[in-house]
Every structure is written in structure tokens, then in C-alpha cells.
Amino acid sequence: MAVTAPEARAADAGAGACPVCGTPVYEGYAYCEKCGHTLGSPTCTSCGAAAVDAEGYCERCGLRQPTGRDHAEIVLEGGAAAVTDRGLRRSRNEDAVALLAAGRSTVAVVCDGVGSSPRADEASAVAVEAASAALIRGLSHEEAFELAGRAVTKLATSVHDAPASTYVAAVVRDGRISLAWAGDTRAYWLPAGLPDGPPTRPVGRLVDGPVDGLPDGPPSGLADGPPSGLADGPPSGLPTGPVDARPDGPPGGVMLTADDAIETGEITAWLGADAEDVRPHVRVFEPQGPGLLLVCSDGLWRYLDGHPLPAPGEPQALARELLRHALDSGGQDNITIALIPLGELP
């Protein structure tokens, strides 16, 4: 490896060199006198230079450093499980997930930071934290969505510097699933015991109506990333009434949400200071048999087209299987999966 002139002079003088510009620096220096880089910074996981700034970026190669969110799993006592993973192409996980249980209820919230916005990982994290805390306290989906939106909006310095995130939340209680979402983060129903051919009866029913709150009681199993204008009514393409298996989405599942997106894929609703008056879709699904609720980011569902979903089974094992499928298919985005069992599964 070639040695630059500043590095050579530093070596001759028994000194080190600035990892960013190569200027000689001596013991006791707090920063480089030439470029101002703070010495003693963390080491970059990509280029190896001790040049990571306070925002987590390497000042030499520009890579944003990975965090503890690169891969995380959570399993609740009742069997519900979640996994979030950075994927193979992104330098940072900008998804966040919360999975909580209290009394007879289980709550899952998945948010996907919008990659074109600044600090998207912070947006998803604060949205998940605010919404899950609200839902587990018994607040409505609309109230939880508003609190999540406020939390994301507070991160902005202006409408031109506005972190943003998609949103989906699910509350499972007494065999019924209530959902709220904005953006393209999705929920699916995976019914148990489907025949190989078309189903002979509906697997559940989508209905409008009020969503009950949660009972009081301490939550358990919080896992939310880091340790810690739509019209009312059904969205386009999402029927109400009885729902058969496989009308949308991959074989073996029913998509319970409808993307807020145009044909080219750009989302039309999100949380953030630059979002217009966005209100969540709120729906209730009443399954007519056992199965699994799947809540996921587009890092998974983009690889589900034409791919048969596995039969419902042990949630943690199934979450890992779905993660492997997304990674084996390219892993181009962050991947987040939450699975909640309902009824007695085979």
C-alpha cells in the first residue's frame, strides 16, 4: 500500500496520522489541525478508519454505520414473534417493530422509514414507540396514529428536512383483529388448513365498526427497533363482508390492507411534517378459523408475489423462514416480520 507524504512524515516523527486527511497528529491532539476531524472517533465497519462522526457517518468513505437494529428478534410467552433485519443492500435498518401483550390482547406495530427522507430510522423508531405505548394503554387506533404522527413531526427542522415513515398497527383481542395503516406496510391473514384448491368457504369477514380499547395492565415483550388525506370508508381494492382466501397477495394468504400508493409504487400517505392531512385506514377482520396474522414491511412482501406462503406453524420458526426467503431473493430492503397466532394451530 502506498504511503502518502503526510503519513510518511508522521511515521518519521513517531506520530500518527489523521484518518481522514492523513495530516500528522501527535499524542495528546484532540482534533486534526488541518481538517478539524475529532481524533479517537469510532472505527468504520467498512474502511476501518477511526473516522465515524457523531451522526454515525464515516468521514472517510461516507458509510452510515450499522446499529443494534441490524438484526433483532422478540418472542412473547403466548407464541407471537417478530424479527427485523437490515437486509443485504442497505447500510442501516430503517424499519422498527413493537410486539406487546397485555391481558387478552396482543399489539404489533411495524413502521418503515421512508428512505428518501432524512433520518428515516429515527422516524420509524419514534412512531413505533408512541403508537405501541398508546395502544397498550387502551387508546384507539386513531389516537395512537395521531401520537405517532406528532412524534415523527417533532423530528423535523423544516418541511424540507422532514423524516418520514409508513405505519401499520394491529390489535388482536378475543379472536378479532383490528388494523390501522398508512403507506405500503401490510398485514395478511394466513388461515390454517386450507385445501390445495380454491377454498369452499370464506376464511373470515372484514367489517367496519368501533375498535375496543385494551384492558388495563402492564405490557410485556416490548421490541421497537432500538432498545427502547385519506377519505373515510374502505380503501380501494379492499372488500368488506366475507373474504375468501387468495383474492390478493401470495397463495395461501389474504391481504387485509390496501397500499396507499400509485401504480409506479410511490406512496401517497405517510407520517411526517411534510405529510398532508393523513388519516389512517381502520378496519376489523374476524377470522372464521385458526391462523396467523402477518404484519410486515415491503422488504418481505415484495418477494411474496407468486411465492406460496408457508402453512401456519410456530411463529418464530416461520418468521425466520420468511426472512430467509427475503434474503435469498435479494434482500434489497430492510425486512420486518411480526406473526401473531389465533386459535389452535396444527
C-alpha positions in Angstrom: 0.0 0.0 0.0 1.4 3.4 -0.9 2.2 5.8 1.9 1.3 9.5 1.5 3.8 12.2 2.2 2.0 13.4 5.4 1.8 9.8 6.7 5.5 9.3 6.0 6.4 12.4 7.9 4.2 11.4 10.8 5.8 8.0 10.9 9.3 9.5 10.8 8.4 11.8 13.7 6.9 8.9 15.8 3.4 10.4 15.4 0.1 9.1 14.0 -1.9 10.5 11.1 -5.4 11.9 10.8 -7.6 9.0 9.4 -9.4 11.5 7.1 -6.8 13.7 5.5 -3.5 12.0 6.6 -2.0 15.1 8.2 0.5 14.2 11.0 -1.0 14.3 14.5 0.7 13.8 17.8 -0.2 12.2 21.1 -2.5 14.5 23.1 -4.1 16.0 20.0 -7.9 16.2 20.3 -8.5 17.0 16.7 -6.7 17.4 13.4 -5.4 20.9 12.9 -5.9 20.7 9.1 -9.4 19.2 8.6 -10.8 19.5 12.1 -11.7 15.8 12.4 -12.1 14.7 16.0 -9.4 12.2 16.9 -10.3 9.0 18.7 -13.6 8.6 16.8 -15.2 5.1 16.4 -13.9 2.9 13.7 -15.8 2.5 10.4 -17.0 -1.0 9.8 -16.3 -0.6 6.0 -13.0 1.1 5.5 -11.5 0.7 9.0 -10.7 4.3 9.6 -11.3 5.9 13.0 -13.5 8.5 11.4 -17.1 8.0 12.4 -18.8 11.2 13.3 -21.5 11.9 15.9 -24.2 11.3 13.3 -22.9 7.8 12.6 -21.3 8.5 9.2 -17.7 7.7 8.3 -15.9 10.9 7.3 -13.6 9.0 5.0 -15.8 6.6 3.0 -19.3 8.1 3.8 -20.9 4.9 5.0 -23.5 5.2 7.7 -22.6 2.8 10.4 -24.8 -0.2 11.3 -26.5 -0.2 14.7 -28.0 -2.7 17.1 -31.1 -2.7 14.9 -29.3 -4.7 12.2 -31.0 -7.9 13.4 -33.4 -8.3 16.4 -36.0 -10.9 17.4 -38.7 -10.9 20.0 -40.9 -13.8 21.2 -43.8 -13.4 23.6 -44.9 -16.0 26.0 -48.1 -16.7 24.0 -46.1 -17.5 20.9 -46.2 -14.3 19.0 -42.9 -13.5 17.4 -41.2 -10.7 15.4 -37.9 -10.3 13.5 -36.3 -7.3 11.9 -33.2 -7.3 9.7 -31.1 -4.9 7.8 -31.2 -7.0 4.7 -28.3 -7.3 2.2 -28.2 -4.0 0.4 -28.8 -1.3 3.0 -26.2 0.1 5.4 -28.8 0.6 8.1 -32.1 -0.8 9.3 -34.7 1.9 8.9 -37.6 -0.4 9.9 -38.9 -0.6 13.5 -41.2 -3.1 15.2 -43.0 -3.4 18.6 -44.7 -6.5 19.8 -46.5 -6.3 23.2 -49.1 -8.3 25.2 -51.4 -7.2 28.0 -54.3 -9.3 29.4 -56.2 -10.9 26.5 -54.6 -8.6 23.9 -51.6 -8.5 21.7 -50.3 -5.4 19.8 -48.0 -5.3 16.8 -46.7 -2.1 15.2 -44.4 -2.0 12.2 -43.1 1.2 10.7 -40.8 1.5 7.7 -38.8 4.7 7.5 -39.1 6.4 4.1 -35.6 6.0 2.5 -35.8 9.3 0.6 -36.3 11.3 3.8 -33.6 12.3 6.3 -33.1 10.2 9.5 -35.7 7.7 8.4 -34.6 5.2 11.1 -35.4 7.8 13.8 -38.9 8.3 12.2 -39.8 4.7 12.3 -38.4 4.3 15.9 -40.4 7.1 17.4 -43.5 6.2 15.6 -43.4 2.6 16.8 -42.7 3.7 20.4 -45.5 6.3 20.5 -48.1 4.1 18.8 -47.4 0.9 20.7 -47.4 2.7 24.1 -50.8 4.3 23.2 -52.4 1.1 22.0 -51.3 -1.0 25.0 -52.8 1.7 27.3 -56.2 1.2 25.6 -56.2 4.2 23.3 -57.9 3.9 19.9 -56.2 3.4 16.6 -56.9 6.9 15.6 -55.4 8.3 18.8 -52.3 6.1 18.5 -51.8 7.2 14.9 -52.0 10.8 15.9 -49.5 10.4 18.6 -47.1 8.6 16.3 -47.5 11.4 13.7 -46.7 14.0 16.3 -43.6 12.1 17.4 -42.3 12.0 13.8 -43.2 15.6 13.1 -41.1 16.7 16.0 -38.0 15.3 14.4 -38.3 17.8 11.5 -36.4 21.1 11.4 -38.5 22.2 8.4 -40.7 20.7 5.8 -37.5 20.3 3.7 -35.8 18.3 6.5 -38.7 16.1 7.5 -38.1 12.4 8.5 -41.0 10.2 7.4 -42.3 6.7 7.9 -45.1 4.3 6.8 -47.3 2.8 9.5 -49.3 -0.3 10.3 -50.7 -1.4 13.7 -52.7 -4.4 14.7 -54.5 -5.2 17.9 -55.6 -8.9 18.4 -58.2 -9.5 21.1 -60.7 -12.3 21.7 -60.2 -13.7 18.2 -60.7 -10.4 16.4 -58.1 -8.3 14.6 -58.3 -4.5 14.3 -55.9 -2.8 11.9 -54.8 0.8 11.1 -52.3 1.8 8.4 -51.0 4.5 6.2 -48.5 3.8 3.4 -47.5 0.4 2.0 -46.7 -1.6 5.1 -49.0 -4.5 5.1 -51.0 -7.1 7.1 -52.0 -10.6 5.9 -54.1 -13.4 7.3 -52.6 -16.9 6.9 -55.5 -19.3 7.6 -54.7 -22.8 8.8 -55.9 -25.9 7.0 -56.5 -24.5 3.5 -57.2 -27.1 0.8 -54.9 -27.3 -2.2 -57.6 -25.9 -4.5 -59.9 -22.9 -4.1 -61.5 -22.7 -0.6 -65.0 -23.9 -0.2 -66.0 -21.2 2.3 -64.8 -17.8 3.4 -61.9 -17.6 5.8 -63.1 -14.5 7.6 -65.0 -11.3 7.4 -63.9 -7.7 7.1 -66.2 -5.3 8.9 -66.5 -1.6 9.8 -67.1 -0.6 13.3 -65.6 0.8 16.5 -62.5 -0.7 17.8 -62.4 -1.6 21.5 -59.6 -0.5 23.7 -57.3 -2.7 25.6 -57.7 -3.7 29.3 -55.5 -2.1 31.9 -52.4 -4.0 32.9 -48.7 -4.0 32.5 -47.4 -4.7 29.0 -44.8 -7.4 28.3 -42.4 -8.0 25.5 -41.7 -4.6 24.0 -39.4 -4.7 21.0 -39.4 -1.5 19.0 -36.4 -1.2 16.8 -33.8 0.5 19.1 -33.9 -0.6 22.8 -36.4 1.3 23.7 -55.6 12.9 3.1 -57.4 9.7 3.1 -61.2 9.5 2.9 -63.3 7.6 5.3 -64.6 4.2 4.3 -62.9 1.1 2.8 -59.8 1.8 0.7 -59.9 1.0 -3.0 -59.5 -2.7 -3.7 -60.3 -3.9 -0.1 -63.8 -5.5 0.1 -66.0 -5.6 3.1 -68.0 -8.7 4.1 -66.9 -12.3 3.7 -63.4 -12.8 2.5 -62.1 -15.8 0.6 -58.5 -17.0 0.7 -56.1 -15.8 -2.0 -58.1 -12.8 -3.5 -54.9 -10.7 -3.2 -51.3 -11.3 -2.3 -49.4 -14.6 -2.3 -51.1 -18.0 -2.5 -52.1 -19.2 1.0 -52.8 -15.8 2.4 -55.3 -12.9 2.4 -54.1 -9.3 2.3 -56.0 -7.3 4.9 -54.7 -3.9 3.9 -54.5 -1.9 0.7 -51.4 0.1 -0.2 -51.5 3.9 -0.3 -49.5 4.1 -3.5 -49.8 4.9 -7.1 -49.2 2.5 -9.9 -45.5 3.2 -10.2 -45.1 2.4 -6.5 -44.7 5.8 -4.8 -46.6 6.0 -1.6 -49.3 8.7 -1.1 -49.6 8.6 2.7 -47.0 8.6 5.5 -46.2 10.1 8.9 -44.1 13.2 8.9 -44.0 17.0 8.9 -44.3 17.1 5.1 -47.4 14.8 5.1 -50.7 16.5 4.4 -53.8 15.8 6.5 -53.4 12.0 6.5 -55.8 9.8 8.5 -55.3 6.1 8.9 -57.5 3.4 7.4 -59.1 1.5 10.3 -60.5 -2.0 9.6 -61.6 -5.1 11.6 -61.1 -8.6 10.5 -62.9 -11.5 12.1 -61.3 -14.9 11.1 -63.5 -17.9 10.9 -60.8 -20.4 12.0 -57.3 -20.6 13.4 -54.4 -19.0 11.6 -51.6 -16.4 11.9 -51.7 -12.6 11.5 -48.7 -11.5 9.5 -47.6 -7.8 9.7 -44.6 -6.9 7.5 -42.7 -4.2 5.7 -42.2 -4.2 1.9 -38.8 -5.8 2.4 -40.8 -9.0 2.7 -43.9 -8.6 0.7 -42.1 -7.5 -2.5 -40.8 -11.1 -2.6 -44.1 -12.8 -2.0 -45.7 -12.3 -5.4 -46.3 -15.8 -6.7 -44.5 -17.4 -3.7 -46.7 -19.7 -1.7 -46.8 -18.7 1.9 -45.8 -21.5 4.4 -48.6 -23.2 6.3 -49.2 -21.5 9.7 -47.0 -23.0 12.4 -44.7 -22.0 15.2 -44.4 -18.2 14.7 -40.7 -17.7 15.5 -39.6 -20.5 13.1 -42.0 -19.2 10.4 -40.7 -15.6 10.8 -37.1 -16.9 10.3 -38.2 -18.9 7.3 -39.8 -15.8 5.7 -36.7 -13.8 6.5 -34.5 -16.4 4.8 -36.8 -16.2 1.7 -36.5 -12.5 1.5 -32.7 -12.6 1.9 -32.4 -15.5 -0.6 -34.5 -13.4 -3.1 -32.1 -10.5 -2.9 -32.7 -8.8 0.4 -32.6 -5.3 -1.2 -34.5 -3.6 1.6 -34.9 -3.8 5.3 -37.1 -6.7 6.3 -39.5 -6.8 9.3 -42.0 -9.6 10.1 -44.4 -9.9 13.0 -46.6 -13.0 13.5 -49.4 -13.4 16.0 -51.2 -16.8 16.3 -55.0 -17.0 16.7 -56.7 -20.2 17.7 -55.2 -23.7 17.9 -52.7 -24.2 15.1 -51.6 -27.6 13.8 
